[in-house]
């Protein structure tokens, strides 16, 4: 409704979420109610109030084991930070949301976060270090294992392996498993993407 400009119709529903959330102390109602209120305020041009409300929603998410909902609120918070010209903070918030959407295998939401991140006009990070999970996936890919076999070995889904692999390619500036194999082979006798290099004596 908010996206369609039907603010007057949306507000009673938001109020009900907020009221019932407070009455029952339900984290989901409080978090989503605050997110919806933030969207409503932003649509009215009250960006400062919208930002404060989105931050309150993030506090409620800390009690809520629902990472998808948390990432949706992070996406909104990053948009508001960008509108307030807090570009570095927006890039950090949107980057975290993007990584979460990729991990959860939600490509449409990941694309939305990626588009918002591109609009921050912040120079891309030069940090190419792999996370421990990405490092392990890279090693197993370089060893010739399939995504299905890697998933079974690491107790994750093949789709999660695929998302890890996409991030590995992007960080290392490569496009294929063959390139990754060569890169890992080169690093194996020198250093890994995570390491600072051999110790100096």
N, C-alpha and C positions, 0 to 999 in steps of 0.2 A: 504493500500500500504506500509506504514511504517513497519507494522508487517511482511509483506512479503519480506521486504528488497528492495522494489522498490522506493528508495529514490529520484532518479532523476525524476521519474514520479510524485511523490507526491509534490515536491517543487513548480512547477508552480501553482498547485491548492492552496497551502498554500499562496503563494504570492498574488494570486487573492483575497483570503479572506481578507488578511491584507490590500491590496490596497483599495478594495471596502469598507471595514470597516472604514478606515480612511476617505475616500472621503464622505461617507454618514453618518459617525458617528453612525454606527449601533453596539450596544453593543454586540449582538450575534456574529456578524462577528469578532469583535475585540477579544472577549473572546475565541471563538473556534479557530480562526486563531492563537492566541498566544498559545493555548494548542497544536495545531497541530505542530506549530513551535518548541515548547518544546520537543515534541515526536521526531521530526526530528533531533534536536540537540542531544538528548540523544542517538539516534540510531547511531549517528556519534561519540559517545564517549565524546561529549562536555557537561559533566554533569553539570558543574558550570553555563554555559550559559543557559542550559535547565532549571535549577532550577530558575534562575532569570526570565526567560520568563514565567514559570508556575506561579510565584508570580504575574507577571504583568497580567496574565489571571485572577487570583483571584480578582484583583482590578477591572477589567472590569465586572466580575460577580456581583459585588455589585450594578451595575446599571441594572441588568438583573433578572427579576422575574421568573427564570427557575431553581429550586433547583436541578433537575436531572443533568443538564449540569454542575452546580457548583460542585456537588458531584463527577462527573467524573473527573473534573480538580483537585479536592482535592485528589482523588485516585492517580493521576499522581504525584502531588506534594509530597505526602507521600512516593511514590516509590523513588523519587529523593532524598528526605531527608534521606531515609534509605541508598541509595547508597553512600551518603556523610557521612555516619556513625553518623548522627544526630538522634540517635535512639529514644530518648524521644520525640523530636518534631515529628518524623515520626509516633510514636504510637498515639500521640494526634491527628494528622491530619487524619490518617487512621481510628481512632476510631470514629471521627466525621462523616467521610464519611460513615462508616458502619452503624451508627445509622440512618443517613439520608436515605440510601438505604433501610433499614429495615422499616422505617416509610412510605416510598413511595411504599412498596410492590414490590421491584425489587430483587428477591432472587438470580438471577445469578450475578448481580453486587454486592450484599451483600456478596456473597461467594468469589468473587474476592478480595474485601476489607478485608474480614476475613483471606484469605490466605496470603495477603501481611502483615497484622498485625501480623500473626504468625511468619513471617520471620524476624520481627524486633528483636526478642530475648529479648524483654523487659519483665520483670516479670509482671504477670497480676495484675491489680489493686485489692486491697482488699476492695474498696468502694462498699458497697452493698446497699447504700441508693437508694430508689425509687424516681423517678421524681414525681411531682404532678399528672401527667396523669396516670403513672403506679400505683401510690398509689390508685387512684380512681378506676381503673380497678380491682386491687387486692381486694378492699373492696367489689365491686359488684360481683366478682367471688365467694368470700367467702360467700356472701349472697345467693348464689345458682342461680344467673342469667346466662342465656346462652349468648354466644358471640353476637348473633343477638340482644337480649334484651339490652345488655350493649351498643352496638353500637347505638341503637335507643335512649337510655337514654343520651348518651354523644355526640350524633350527629357526630359519626364517623362510618366508615365502619366496618363490622365484621372482615375483613382482618387486619385492623389496630388494632383492639382489639387483634387478634391472635398474631400480632407482639409484642404488648405490653406485652402480657402474656408470650411469649417466653423469653423476656428480664427479666421479673419478676422471672421466674423459674431459669434463669441463675444466677441472682444476689443473690437470696435467697438459691440457691443450692438445689432446689426441682424439682420434676418431674411430679406432678399431681395436679389437682384441689383440691383433698381431702387433700393433704399435705398443700396446700396453705390455705385452710379453717382452718386447725388445727393451722398453723402458725399465721394467722391473729387473730384467737380466743385467742391464747396465748398472743399476743401483745396487744390486745384490753384492757386488764386489767393492762398492764404495760406501754408499749411504742410502737409507730409505727416505721416502718423501717426508717422513715425520722427524727424521733425526737431524741433528746439527752437524753430523759428520763424525769421522773418527776422532777420538780424544788426542789431544796434543800433549806431548811430554817434554 
